[in-house]
Amino acid sequence: MNITEINIRIAGKEEPQLIGFASLVVDNNLYLNNIAIRRKPDGTIYLSFPRYRTGGGNEYPYFKPISKEFHNEIKDALIQALRMEKDHE
């Protein structure tokens, strides 16, 4: 998979575990937006994909990676983009 056009919007300080929201393009054909980048208390970074919550409280993702490998590709690309952004500050 080719992940390009990564854009990260850094979050404010109100929610310390939230780093920001990302958008990206996969294989020059699919645009994904509003992927939350979060940090666990132990420092581990994880992703949350946008989801729809029904009136009954059930949640359904708008999109999500099917394989662990693709999930890790997205996560690695976003972590690299975060590092590059911090280097430019």
Secondary structure as GFF3:
##gff-version 3
##sequence-region A 1 89
A	DSSP	beta_strand	3	10	.	.	.	ID=ss1
A	DSSP	beta_strand	18	26	.	.	.	ID=ss2
A	DSSP	beta_strand	30	39	.	.	.	ID=ss3
A	DSSP	beta_strand	45	48	.	.	.	ID=ss4
A	DSSP	beta_strand	51	53	.	.	.	ID=ss5
A	DSSP	beta_strand	59	61	.	.	.	ID=ss6
A	DSSP	alpha_helix	68	87	.	.	.	ID=ss7
###
